[in-house]
Amino acid sequence: MTATTPQELHTLSNAHLDALEEETIFILREVAAAFERPTLLFSGGKDSLVMLKCAEKAFGAGRIPYPLLMIDTGHNFTEVTDFRDSRAKELGAELIVRSVEDSMKKGTVRLAHPGESRNVHQSVTLLEAIEEFRFDALIGGARRDEEKARAKERIFSHRDSFGQWQPKAQRPELWTLFNHKLQPGEHFRVFPISNWTELDVWQYIARENIALPSIYYTHKREVVDRRGLLVPVTELTPPKDGEEVVVRDVRFRTVGDITCTCPVESTAATPEQIVIETLAADVSERGATRMDDKTSEASMEKRKKDGYF
């Protein structure tokens, strides 16, 4: 990534963060007031940690009125899952973890081959968790700047009784008036940080001094260059024949399943340094790091229609 001068950081205003934070807190409180069984999707990633910080401000530490829910593929980075557990314990929040591996044991998820990414199959496990706990609202950290399909989402996004999203049948949201009406078996996905950008997130992390998993910052890692992406070399993602393994200074812009998440080359070791890099970035974080979004222009929209986050 091409970095700009540090002087730009000193002239970059973050006054708009107050308005974004206020909107997010309003939405988090609205969910608590309007729904009987909401939950906050918490992966331990930067967006969910920003949302969790706003929830602390909305309700007070140790008083978040809904449980945290994580859908684990079993192939997540340990740095992230360990951080997830410690942060939930620190807050005194209830953490519910449901695993794709459990769905595989039940037979509701069947892989095409042992090496297939489990990422897309999270939809099945998520819908099973919704049925198990009868959740009527799931609060997620998706942002509109991440991907084209996510840019189509309302803040309160209706899901039908099959957990599916209908992009052509969304409800209007005028003057922050949200339609909470549900039929039996339906639920909402709620996105309080929809209007934030990646730059906003990093400015907020810097301002609020939010702790993150270490892999968000520069570290040395073995990678291979595959179709323009730096694929981490792991037991799950070994190098292919003819690929050269190199050690690079990298960091992760987004975290997810190891089989489809790639780092970017970077020496940024602090949120302030990442803010500078983000100012110069010309590719979205998912476009630069997610192999599963490279399959087609409509891959994310198709997964969302099937119940994905």
Stockholm file with secondary structure:
# STOCKHOLM 1.0

chainA/1-309         MTATTPQELHTLSNAHLDALEEETIFILREVAAAFERPTLLFSGGKDSLVMLKCAEKAFGAGRIPYPLLMIDTGHNFTEVTDFRDSRAKELGAELIVRSVEDSMKKGTVRLAHPGESRNVHQSVTLLEAIEEFRFDALIGGARRDEEKARAKERIFSHRDSFGQWQPKAQRPELWTLFNHKLQPGEHFRVFPISNWTELDVWQYIARENIALPSIYYTHKREVVDRRGLLVPVTELTPPKDGEEVVVRDVRFRTVGDITCTCPVESTAATPEQIVIETLAADVSERGATRMDDKTSEASMEKRKKDGYF
#=GR chainA/1-309 SS CCCCCTHHHHHCCCTHHHHHHHHHHHHHHHHHHHCSSEEEECCSSHHHHHHHHHHHHHHCTTCCSSCEEEEECSCBCHHHHHHHHHHHHHHTCCEEEEEHHHHHHHTSCCCSSTTSCSGGGHHHHHHHHHHHHTCSEEECCCCTTSCHHHHTCCSEEEECTTSCCCTTSCCCCGGGCCCCCCCTTCEEEECTTTTCCHHHHHHHHHHHTCCCCGGGSCEEEEEEEETTEEEECCSSSCCCTTCCCEEEEEECSSCCBGGGBCCEECCCCSHHHHHHHHHHCCSCHHHHHBGGGSSCTTHHHHHHHTTCC
#=GC SS_cons         CCCCCTHHHHHCCCTHHHHHHHHHHHHHHHHHHHCSSEEEECCSSHHHHHHHHHHHHHHCTTCCSSCEEEEECSCBCHHHHHHHHHHHHHHTCCEEEEEHHHHHHHTSCCCSSTTSCSGGGHHHHHHHHHHHHTCSEEECCCCTTSCHHHHTCCSEEEECTTSCCCTTSCCCCGGGCCCCCCCTTCEEEECTTTTCCHHHHHHHHHHHTCCCCGGGSCEEEEEEEETTEEEECCSSSCCCTTCCCEEEEEECSSCCBGGGBCCEECCCCSHHHHHHHHHHCCSCHHHHHBGGGSSCTTHHHHHHHTTCC
//
